[in-house]
Amino acid sequence: MSGAYVSGKTIDNVLGYVHPQIEGLYIFAAHDGSGDTKMVGASITTFDASEATMKSDHHRVAQGLINLGDAAAVVAAYDSGGKGWEGQQHTISNVTWKVESGSGAAGVLALSDLRQLYVNPDGWAGVALEGEHTNTDAGRRSWRYVEGLLLLADDRQLYVNPDGCAGVAMEGDHTNTDAERRTWSCEQGILSIITLTSTTLP
């Protein structure tokens, strides 16, 4: 983050937290030495993959130094803060994505063209822009990443069946019977199945 609203500084490694109530909104917060916390909110729809940027049309200021490692505190400060410089665009640069296991936060997984990972009413996975095809229900496109599992709000897990098709089911239902077909990692923005190994102790 950089610009006049952060005292003319450039601040690197700013975390963006998913807003738990406003789908697709990320909150970025930083300390600029002013004694206050400076924040911008940017929608996933503004993400430009070719330039790795997101854009915001306002910023918010919280009095005092909010704990930047506390997602709930940052979101609460953003929600209670008044808008500043509304209509003037701010740019978040060098945006990278990280999926954190165990955070419990729900978010949308999207390709660089903004097509989202979702499941249709029959439980099969695919990608489509929001509102296209059957990508019409936030409950079928909002994912939590917990200990290697990708979960919908109803706790159905994303898995791959023996034929290589992806869908969701509760653990043990249908062909969601193998941990190696439902355990995922994320490296450099790429989701992949983790190959599990076991060790036999003497």
N, C-alpha and C positions, 0 to 999 in steps of 0.2 A: 504494500500500500504506500502511496506517496501523494504529495500535494500540499496545498496550503492548509487544508483542514487537519492535517497531522503535523502542523508547525513547520511545513516545508521540508519535512524529512522523508526518507524512503525507509520503510520498515519491512524487513524480510521475514519469511517463515510465519506468516499470520494464519492461524487456523480458521477454517470456515465451518461453523456448526449448522447442521440441518435443523430448521425450525420445526418443532414437533406438531404444530397446528396448521402451518401454511405450506402446502405441498410445493416442493421445488425451490423453497427459499433458503439461502445460506447466509448466516450472520458472520461477518468478519469483524474482529475487535482487536485494538492495539492500544498500547500506552506510548504517548509521544513526548513525555517529559513535562507536560502541562499540569500534571496532577489529576487529570480526568481520563476517562476511557472513551476513545473514539471508535465508532462503529459504522459499518455500511451493511446493507442487506442487498443481496443480488440473487436474481432468479436463475435457475438452471437454463431457462430459455434464452438467456443472454450469453451463454457460453459459446465462444468462438474457438473451435478446435484448432484451426489453422494458426491462430495467434496466441492460444492458451490464455484467453482473457475472459473475464466476466465484467458486467457493467451494472452500475447502480445510479439512480437519479436523485439520490439524497443521502445525507449522513445523519447520524444521531450521536449525541454526547451524553454520557452518564457521569455525574459528579463522583469524584473519587476514583480509586483504582480497583476495578472489578477483577476478581480472580480469573485470568484468561484461560486457565485450565479447567474451569468449571462451566460446562456447557449450559447447565440450567441457569446459572447466574448471568451468563452473557446474554442468553435469550430473554430472560426477565428484564435485564437492563435495557435491551433493545426495545422490547415491547412497551416499556414505561417512558422511554425517552422521546422527546419531541423531534420532529423532522427539522433538519437544517439544510440550507442551500437546495431546497426542493427544485427540481427541474435542471440542475446543473449536474452533468454526468461525471461519475467517478469510475475509474478503471482499476480492476484487480488483475495484476499481471502474473505471468508464470504460474498459472493455476495447475496444480497436479492433484490427483485423487488418491485417497488411501482408504481402504476398507478395514475398519478396526474390529477385531473379534471381541465379543463380550460387552460392547458399548450399549447394546439394547436399543439404540436409536434406529428409527425406521427412515428409509430414504429410497429414492428412485435410482435404478441403475440404467444408464443410457449410453448408447453409442455416440460417436462424435457428430453424427447427423441428427442427434436428439431423439432417435427412436428408442423407446423404453422397453426394458425386459418386463414382460407381464405374462399372465396365464389367462387363457380363455375360460369360459364357464365350464368346460369339460376338464379343465386342469392341465391342458397342454401348454407348454411355454413357447413364446415367440417374441418378436419385437415389432413395434409399431409406434407411430407418433401418438401422443395423447389424444384420445377421442376418435382415432381411426380404428377400423375393423371392430374388434371387441375389447379394445383397450379403453374402456369407458368406466371403470370402477377402480378407485384409489386402493381399495382393499386387495386388488389383484395385481398391483404394480409397486406396492410399498414393501420393501424388504428389510429384515433385520439380519445382521451377521453375528452369530453367536457360536463361538468355539468351532469354527469351520462350517457351520450350517447356515444356509440362506433360508429364512423363514418368512412366511406371510403372517399377517396379524392373527390368523386362525391356527397358527403353528404348523401348517402344512409345509413340508420341506421340499426344496428344489432338488431333484435327483435325475439321474439318467437311467433309462431302462436298458435291458440287455441288448436291444436293437440300436441303442445310441440316441433315442429320442428323449428330450427333456420335458419334464412335467413336475407337478407337485402332488404329494400325498403324505399322509401321516406315516411316521416310521412304522414299518411292518405291513402297511397296506399296499395292495396291488403288487408291483415289483420293487417297491422301496424297501428292500430287504438286505442290502449290502452297503456297509459304511463307506466302501471305496467309491460308490456311485452317488453319494450324497454329501461328501466332504470336499470343500472348496478352498482354494487359496487365491489371493489376488496379488500379483506382482506387476508393477508398471501398468496398472489399469487393466490387466488381462486376468479374467477368471479362469481357473483351471481346476480339474479334479486332482486331489492330493492322493498319491499312492501311499497307502498305509503299510507299515512294516511292524512286525512283532518280534520280540526277542524271547527265546525260551531260556529261562534261568536254570542254572544247574541245581 
